[in-house]
Amino acid sequence: MTIAESTPIRSSPAANVEVRPKKALHITLWVVQVLLALLFIWAGGFKLVASLEQLAGPPGSVVLPGAFIRFIGVAELLGGLGLILPSLLRIKPGLTPLAAAGLVIIMIGAVGITLAGGMGLGALVPAVTGLLAAFVAYGRWRLAPIRPKN
């Protein structure tokens, strides 16, 4: 038996099977990007328009300066837009994983603040959100990057 006889020949349908996981990953990343973008645009916008009294956490939680809360609101709003616009418009799509990485940093801080405030289970929400943002950052950076317009 020669090498040519023992090597399976790939037909056209087999080549399509190799492409499908990449397409599924691309779709999954888009879904996660859109959901995270909606979350961060809403959260950031709320931090910008709500009064500081409305933004105060429950009694016993960590008190943050109002200017810092507004800064986080701006960062979340811009990060949410950065998850979508560069990739959607295909203008500097490399900004999408950077926006996602920045949101990971914000979520690390949110987990720390939540734990410092004594709400252990409450830290799960920012932790999962941060993990999803990390998935988008790595996915758009390495696994399924979007090419810019020519």
JOCOR-V520356 format. One record per residue. N is the residue number from 1. PSI is psi in whole degrees, 0 to 359 (NA if undefined). OMEGA is omega in degrees with one decimal (NA if undefined). D_LAST is the distance of its C-alpha to the last C-alpha in Angstrom with 1 decimal. Layout:
n,psi,omega,d_last
N,PSI,OMEGA,D_LAST
N,PSI,OMEGA,D_LAST
This chain:
n,psi,omega,d_last
1,132,179.6,48.9
2,170,179.6,46.0
3,320,-179.2,42.7
4,325,-179.6,40.9
5,328,-176.9,43.5
6,345,179.6,43.1
7,124,179.7,39.3
8,143,178.9,38.1
9,129,179.2,35.7
10,126,176.9,32.7
11,174,-179.0,32.3
12,318,178.7,29.3
13,326,178.7,30.5
14,325,177.8,30.7
15,325,177.9,27.0
16,328,179.5,26.2
17,325,179.5,28.4
18,331,-178.2,26.3
19,328,-174.2,23.2
20,316,178.6,25.1
21,324,178.4,25.7
22,320,179.4,22.1
23,319,178.2,21.5
24,320,177.1,24.6
25,318,179.2,23.5
26,315,179.4,20.2
27,317,179.0,22.4
28,316,178.4,24.9
29,319,178.8,22.6
30,318,179.8,21.3
31,313,-179.9,25.0
32,319,178.0,26.1
33,313,-177.6,23.3
34,315,180.0,24.3
35,316,177.3,28.0
36,320,179.6,27.7
37,315,178.2,25.8
38,318,179.1,28.5
39,311,-175.2,31.2
40,326,176.6,29.9
41,319,177.9,29.1
42,311,-177.1,32.6
43,316,179.7,34.3
44,317,177.5,32.7
45,320,178.2,33.4
46,317,178.9,37.0
47,335,-179.8,37.5
48,329,-175.0,36.6
49,339,-178.0,38.8
50,155,175.7,41.7
51,159,-179.7,44.8
52,333,176.6,45.5
53,322,178.1,48.6
54,332,-177.4,46.5
55,350,178.8,44.2
56,136,-179.4,47.2
57,183,178.3,47.5
58,160,178.9,50.7
59,137,-179.9,53.9
60,353,179.2,53.8
61,169,-179.3,50.0
62,131,179.2,48.3
63,125,179.8,48.2
64,147,177.6,45.0
65,145,-178.4,44.8
66,319,-179.9,43.4
67,325,178.8,40.9
68,320,178.0,39.5
69,318,177.8,39.3
70,320,177.3,37.3
71,315,177.7,35.0
72,321,177.5,34.4
73,315,177.7,33.8
74,316,-179.3,31.0
75,319,178.9,29.5
76,318,179.4,29.7
77,312,179.6,28.3
78,323,177.1,25.2
79,319,177.2,24.9
80,317,176.3,25.0
81,323,179.7,22.3
82,337,176.4,20.2
83,334,-172.8,20.7
84,304,-167.3,19.0
85,312,-178.6,16.8
86,320,-179.7,14.1
87,320,-178.7,13.7
88,316,-178.9,14.3
89,348,-177.4,11.9
90,35,173.2,9.2
91,113,-175.6,9.4
92,55,-177.9,10.9
93,348,175.2,12.1
94,347,176.7,14.2
95,338,-179.4,16.5
96,310,177.6,17.8
97,332,176.5,19.8
98,319,176.3,21.1
99,317,179.5,22.3
100,320,178.5,24.0
101,321,176.1,25.6
102,321,177.7,26.9
103,330,174.1,28.4
104,316,179.4,30.0
105,317,178.1,31.8
106,319,-178.6,33.0
107,329,174.0,34.3
108,316,176.2,36.1
109,321,179.4,37.8
110,321,176.9,38.6
111,315,179.8,40.3
112,315,179.2,42.3
113,320,180.0,43.4
114,317,178.4,44.4
115,321,178.9,46.4
116,331,177.6,48.0
117,359,176.1,49.1
118,15,179.6,50.9
119,80,-175.0,48.8
120,309,-179.6,48.1
121,332,178.1,46.9
122,339,179.6,44.9
123,348,179.5,42.6
124,323,-177.7,41.4
125,306,177.8,39.1
126,332,178.2,37.1
127,313,179.0,37.2
128,320,177.7,35.7
129,318,177.4,33.1
130,321,177.5,32.2
131,320,176.8,32.1
132,320,177.0,29.6
133,323,176.8,27.4
134,322,175.9,27.7
135,316,178.5,26.7
136,317,-179.0,23.5
137,310,-178.9,22.9
138,319,-178.5,23.5
139,316,-179.1,21.9
140,342,178.3,18.5
141,315,-172.7,18.8
142,315,-169.0,20.2
143,313,-176.2,20.9
144,66,179.1,18.0
145,154,177.7,15.0
146,133,-178.8,12.1
147,143,176.9,8.7
148,162,174.4,6.3
149,149,177.9,3.8
150,NA,NA,0.0
